[in-house]
Amino acid sequence: MAKVSVIGATGYTGAELIKIFINHPEAEIAHITSGSAAGKRYSEVYPAFLGLCDTILTDNDYEKIADDSDAVFLCLPHGASMDAAAILRARGVKVFDLSADYRLNDPVLYEKTYKAVHKRPDTLKTAVYGLAEIFETEIKNSGLVAVPGCYPTSVLIPLIPLLLEKAIDSSVLIADCKSGVSGAGKKVTEITHFCEANEDLKPYNIFSHRHKPEIDHILKRAVGIESDIVFTPHLTPLIRGMLSTIYTRSGKQPEKLMDIWRKAYDGKPMVRIRTDGSVPCIKYVAGTPFIDIAMYKQGDNLVIVSALDNLMKGASAQAVQCFNLCMGFNIKAGLL
């Protein structure tokens, strides 16, 4: 039985991890922490967990946590995971970081993207990108997994197999993506305030969102191409869920393209390929660890649609997939 701890357990992704680990057959919770709610029972913060997780929240004593844990999940704000991951790794603990601190292996790119110097460049070089279906071997052998962003997951899963087979035009990649408000985290801002977000739909950070460099960076690592994807995120008046519509071009027949997906994701249960002509949508993936993908072709124009839960396949469920790989457990454990 693996002992796991969740740092920053009162955020949305932390709550999803607790929900998963309550039912995980191979794991038990050692510590859960919170900077704002230390000393309270978890069920006081989230009453839905009454009788399910009444564990006392503690402060972030990383040495104590390391002594008691086989794996630690970091649900901290961007910037805060740098030191935490380095300290825990130095003590031999497997770390799964849900922030962006270790997703970009290039310190120069990190600084350009996040306007901050990475304080742990040596640790950064050891991190593996936690896209479980693509980097399975690396994840199995890693002690530090950078869990991908939700937007990149929705784009990379459908694109990488097609790009590896040179089946689509890598110079024409356009991703129009829409996310529920929980993707912005628990802290309220003017943009995510109910009165601002409800009954509206708007793009944001056009040409400046931090996930655009992440997508290009991972495409270079996974496929070896210098991409320049046009990525536009939108905020939708939903609590959770993400829908991405990706535009590209291909001279291949649709069945050939589908065969590439089938071969790439055979035995990968969290990727569901819709082959019946139906369209992936948020309502059928919300609360699940799945990403649903489908494609539609007219002439050389190819439209790809993906749907996932930004808190699950886009964060916590993906982290647990990586944990299962690292620990040698069934990939479905705690998830299906």
C-alpha positions as CSV (number, residue, x, y, z in Angstrom):
1,M,0.0,0.0,0.0
2,A,1.5,3.3,-1.1
3,K,1.3,6.3,1.3
4,V,0.4,9.5,-0.5
5,S,0.2,13.1,0.7
6,V,-1.5,16.1,-0.9
7,I,0.0,19.5,-0.5
8,G,-2.6,22.3,-1.0
9,A,-5.5,19.9,-0.6
10,T,-8.2,22.5,-0.3
11,G,-8.0,23.8,-3.8
12,Y,-10.1,22.3,-6.6
13,T,-7.5,19.8,-7.9
14,G,-6.6,18.9,-4.3
15,A,-10.2,18.0,-3.6
16,E,-10.4,15.8,-6.7
17,L,-7.2,14.0,-5.6
18,I,-8.7,13.3,-2.1
19,K,-11.9,12.0,-3.8
20,I,-9.8,9.6,-5.9
21,F,-7.5,8.4,-3.1
22,I,-10.4,7.6,-0.8
23,N,-11.3,4.9,-3.3
24,H,-7.8,4.0,-4.6
25,P,-7.2,0.3,-3.8
26,E,-3.4,0.6,-3.7
27,A,-3.0,3.9,-1.8
28,E,-3.8,5.5,1.6
29,I,-3.6,9.2,2.5
30,A,-0.7,10.1,4.9
31,H,-0.9,13.9,5.1
32,I,-3.1,16.6,3.6
33,T,-2.0,20.2,4.0
34,S,-3.4,23.7,3.6
35,G,-1.8,27.1,4.1
36,S,-5.2,28.7,5.0
37,A,-7.1,25.9,6.8
38,A,-4.4,24.1,8.9
39,G,-5.9,22.7,12.0
40,K,-9.3,22.1,10.5
41,R,-10.8,18.8,9.5
42,Y,-11.0,18.3,5.8
43,S,-14.7,17.7,6.1
44,E,-15.1,21.2,7.7
45,V,-13.7,22.7,4.5
46,Y,-15.6,20.3,2.2
47,P,-18.7,19.0,4.0
48,A,-19.3,16.5,1.3
49,F,-16.4,14.5,2.7
50,L,-18.0,14.1,6.2
51,G,-17.3,10.6,7.3
52,L,-15.1,10.0,4.3
53,C,-12.2,12.2,5.0
54,D,-12.1,13.8,8.4
55,T,-8.3,14.1,8.5
56,I,-6.8,17.2,10.1
57,L,-5.1,19.6,7.7
58,T,-1.6,20.5,8.6
59,D,1.1,23.0,7.6
60,N,3.7,22.1,5.0
61,D,6.4,20.4,7.0
62,Y,8.1,18.8,4.1
63,E,10.6,16.7,6.1
64,K,7.8,15.1,8.1
65,I,5.7,14.6,5.0
66,A,8.7,13.0,3.2
67,D,9.3,10.6,6.1
68,D,5.7,9.4,5.9
69,S,5.1,9.4,2.2
70,D,6.0,7.3,-0.9
71,A,4.5,10.0,-3.2
72,V,3.5,13.6,-2.8
73,F,1.1,15.6,-5.0
74,L,1.8,19.3,-5.2
75,C,-1.4,21.4,-5.7
76,L,0.4,24.7,-5.1
77,P,0.3,28.1,-6.9
78,H,2.8,28.6,-9.8
79,G,6.2,29.4,-8.3
80,A,5.5,27.7,-5.0
81,S,6.3,24.1,-6.2
82,M,9.9,24.8,-7.1
83,D,11.4,24.5,-3.6
84,A,8.9,21.9,-2.4
85,A,9.6,19.5,-5.3
86,A,13.4,19.9,-4.9
87,I,13.2,19.3,-1.1
88,L,11.0,16.2,-1.5
89,R,13.0,14.7,-4.3
90,A,16.2,15.1,-2.3
91,R,14.6,12.8,0.3
92,G,13.7,10.2,-2.3
93,V,10.0,10.9,-2.5
94,K,8.2,10.6,-5.9
95,V,6.6,14.0,-6.7
96,F,3.7,14.9,-8.9
97,D,3.5,18.6,-9.5
98,L,0.2,20.0,-10.7
99,S,1.5,23.5,-11.1
100,A,3.5,24.8,-14.1
101,D,6.8,25.0,-12.4
102,Y,8.3,21.9,-14.0
103,R,6.5,21.6,-17.3
104,L,9.1,23.5,-19.4
105,N,12.5,21.9,-19.1
106,D,14.2,24.9,-20.6
107,P,14.9,27.5,-17.9
108,V,15.2,30.3,-20.6
109,L,11.8,29.4,-22.0
110,Y,10.4,29.2,-18.4
111,E,11.7,32.7,-17.6
112,K,10.3,34.1,-20.9
113,T,6.9,32.5,-20.3
114,Y,6.4,33.1,-16.6
115,K,8.5,36.3,-16.2
116,A,10.4,34.7,-13.3
117,V,13.8,32.9,-12.9
118,H,13.5,29.2,-12.1
119,K,15.1,28.7,-8.7
120,R,15.8,25.0,-9.2
121,P,17.2,24.6,-12.7
122,D,19.0,21.3,-11.8
123,T,15.8,19.8,-10.6
124,L,13.9,21.1,-13.6
125,K,16.1,19.1,-15.9
126,T,15.0,15.9,-14.2
127,A,11.3,16.5,-14.6
128,V,9.2,14.3,-17.0
129,Y,6.1,15.7,-18.7
130,G,3.2,13.7,-17.4
131,L,1.1,13.1,-20.5
132,A,0.6,9.5,-19.6
133,E,-0.4,8.2,-23.0
134,I,2.6,9.7,-24.7
135,F,5.5,9.6,-22.3
136,E,4.6,6.3,-20.5
137,T,8.2,4.9,-20.4
138,E,9.7,8.1,-19.1
139,I,7.0,8.5,-16.4
140,K,7.5,4.9,-15.2
141,N,11.2,5.7,-14.6
142,S,10.8,9.2,-13.2
143,G,10.7,10.6,-9.6
144,L,9.4,14.0,-10.7
145,V,6.4,14.3,-12.9
146,A,5.1,17.6,-14.2
147,V,1.4,17.1,-14.7
148,P,0.4,18.9,-18.0
149,G,-1.9,21.8,-18.2
150,C,-5.5,21.1,-19.1
151,Y,-5.5,23.1,-22.4
152,P,-2.3,21.4,-23.6
153,T,-3.7,17.9,-22.8
154,S,-6.8,18.6,-24.9
155,V,-4.6,19.7,-27.8
156,L,-1.6,17.3,-27.6
157,I,-3.5,14.0,-27.2
158,P,-5.2,14.3,-30.6
159,L,-2.3,15.9,-32.4
160,I,0.8,14.0,-31.4
161,P,0.0,10.7,-33.1
162,L,-1.0,12.4,-36.3
163,L,2.1,14.6,-36.3
164,L,4.4,11.6,-35.6
165,E,3.1,9.9,-38.8
166,K,3.3,13.2,-40.8
167,A,-0.4,12.8,-41.5
168,I,-1.3,16.4,-41.0
169,D,0.2,19.8,-42.0
170,S,2.3,21.0,-39.0
171,S,2.4,24.5,-40.4
172,V,-1.4,24.8,-40.0
173,L,-2.4,24.2,-36.4
174,I,-5.2,26.3,-34.9
175,A,-6.7,25.4,-31.5
176,D,-9.9,27.1,-30.3
177,C,-10.4,26.0,-26.7
178,K,-13.1,26.7,-24.1
179,S,-12.8,26.0,-20.4
180,G,-14.9,26.0,-17.3
181,V,-14.2,28.6,-14.6
182,S,-12.6,26.1,-12.2
183,G,-9.6,26.0,-14.5
184,A,-8.6,29.4,-13.1
185,G,-8.4,28.0,-9.6
186,K,-10.2,28.7,-6.4
187,K,-9.1,32.3,-5.8
188,V,-11.7,34.7,-7.2
189,T,-10.7,37.4,-9.7
190,E,-12.7,40.0,-11.5
191,I,-12.8,37.9,-14.6
192,T,-13.9,34.7,-12.8
193,H,-16.4,36.4,-10.5
194,F,-19.9,34.9,-11.0
195,C,-21.4,38.2,-12.2
196,E,-18.6,38.6,-14.8
197,A,-18.4,35.0,-16.0
198,N,-22.1,33.9,-15.9
199,E,-24.1,34.2,-19.2
200,D,-21.0,35.2,-21.1
201,L,-18.4,33.6,-23.4
202,K,-15.1,35.4,-24.1
203,P,-11.6,34.8,-25.3
204,Y,-8.7,35.9,-23.1
205,N,-4.9,36.2,-23.2
206,I,-5.0,36.1,-27.0
207,F,-1.5,35.4,-28.3
208,S,-0.2,35.6,-24.7
209,H,-1.5,32.5,-22.8
210,R,1.2,30.5,-21.1
211,H,-0.1,27.3,-22.5
212,K,0.8,28.2,-26.0
213,P,4.6,27.9,-25.3
214,E,3.9,24.7,-23.4
215,I,2.1,23.1,-26.4
216,D,4.9,24.1,-28.8
217,H,7.6,23.0,-26.3
218,I,6.0,19.5,-25.9
219,L,5.4,19.1,-29.6
220,K,9.1,19.7,-30.2
221,R,10.0,17.1,-27.5
222,A,7.5,14.5,-28.7
223,V,7.5,15.0,-32.4
224,G,10.7,17.0,-33.1
225,I,9.0,19.8,-34.9
226,E,9.2,23.6,-34.5
227,S,5.5,24.4,-34.3
228,D,3.8,27.8,-33.9
229,I,0.3,26.8,-33.0
230,V,-2.4,29.5,-33.0
231,F,-4.0,28.9,-29.6
232,T,-7.0,30.9,-28.3
233,P,-8.5,30.1,-24.9
234,H,-12.1,31.1,-23.9
235,L,-13.8,31.3,-20.6
236,T,-17.2,29.7,-20.4
237,P,-19.9,29.9,-17.7
238,L,-19.4,26.3,-16.6
239,I,-17.9,25.0,-13.4
240,R,-15.8,22.3,-15.1
241,G,-15.1,20.9,-18.5
242,M,-13.1,21.8,-21.6
243,L,-13.9,21.6,-25.3
244,S,-11.2,22.1,-27.9
245,T,-11.7,22.5,-31.7
246,I,-8.5,22.1,-33.6
247,Y,-8.1,23.0,-37.3
248,T,-5.5,21.6,-39.6
249,R,-5.1,20.1,-43.1
250,S,-4.4,16.6,-44.4
251,G,-4.3,14.8,-47.7
252,K,-4.9,11.5,-46.0
253,Q,-8.2,9.6,-46.1
254,P,-10.3,9.8,-42.8
255,E,-10.0,6.1,-42.2
256,K,-6.2,6.3,-42.4
257,L,-6.2,9.1,-39.9
258,M,-8.5,7.2,-37.6
259,D,-6.2,4.1,-37.8
260,I,-3.3,6.2,-36.6
261,W,-5.3,7.2,-33.5
262,R,-6.5,3.6,-32.9
263,K,-3.0,2.2,-33.1
264,A,-1.6,5.0,-30.8
265,Y,-4.2,4.6,-28.1
266,D,-4.9,0.9,-28.2
267,G,-4.8,-0.2,-24.6
268,K,-5.0,3.4,-23.4
269,P,-8.4,3.4,-21.6
270,M,-8.6,7.1,-20.8
271,V,-8.6,8.1,-24.5
272,R,-12.0,7.4,-26.1
273,I,-12.1,7.7,-29.8
274,R,-15.6,8.5,-31.2
275,T,-16.0,6.7,-34.4
276,D,-19.8,6.9,-34.8
277,G,-20.0,10.4,-36.0
278,S,-21.0,11.8,-32.7
279,V,-19.4,15.0,-31.3
280,P,-17.4,14.9,-28.1
281,C,-19.0,17.2,-25.5
282,I,-18.4,18.3,-22.0
283,K,-21.4,16.7,-20.3
284,Y,-20.2,13.2,-21.2
285,V,-16.7,13.7,-19.7
286,A,-17.4,15.9,-16.7
287,G,-16.4,14.1,-13.5
288,T,-14.5,11.4,-15.4
289,P,-10.8,10.7,-16.3
290,F,-11.5,10.5,-20.0
291,I,-10.7,12.6,-23.0
292,D,-13.0,12.0,-25.9
293,I,-11.7,12.8,-29.4
294,A,-13.2,12.8,-32.9
295,M,-12.4,14.1,-36.3
296,Y,-14.3,15.4,-39.3
297,K,-12.9,16.0,-42.8
298,Q,-14.0,17.9,-45.9
299,G,-11.5,18.0,-48.8
300,D,-8.1,18.6,-47.1
301,N,-9.7,20.5,-44.2
302,L,-9.6,18.5,-41.0
303,V,-11.5,19.5,-37.8
304,I,-10.6,17.7,-34.6
305,V,-12.7,18.0,-31.5
306,S,-11.7,16.9,-28.0
307,A,-13.5,17.1,-24.6
308,L,-12.2,16.5,-21.1
309,D,-12.8,17.5,-17.5
310,N,-10.2,20.2,-16.7
311,L,-10.0,19.1,-13.1
312,M,-9.8,15.4,-13.9
313,K,-8.0,14.4,-17.2
314,G,-6.8,17.9,-17.3
315,A,-5.2,17.7,-13.8
316,S,-5.9,15.3,-10.9
317,A,-6.9,12.1,-12.8
318,Q,-3.9,12.6,-15.1
319,A,-1.7,12.9,-12.0
320,V,-3.0,9.7,-10.6
321,Q,-2.5,8.0,-14.0
322,C,1.2,9.0,-13.7
323,F,1.3,7.8,-10.1
324,N,-0.1,4.4,-11.1
325,L,2.6,4.1,-13.8
326,C,5.4,5.1,-11.4
327,M,4.2,2.7,-8.7
328,G,3.5,-0.2,-11.1
329,F,-0.2,-0.2,-10.4
330,N,-3.0,-0.8,-12.9
331,I,-3.4,2.4,-14.9
332,K,-7.2,2.3,-14.0
333,A,-6.6,2.1,-10.2
334,G,-8.7,4.6,-8.4
335,L,-10.0,6.0,-11.7
336,L,-12.2,3.4,-13.2
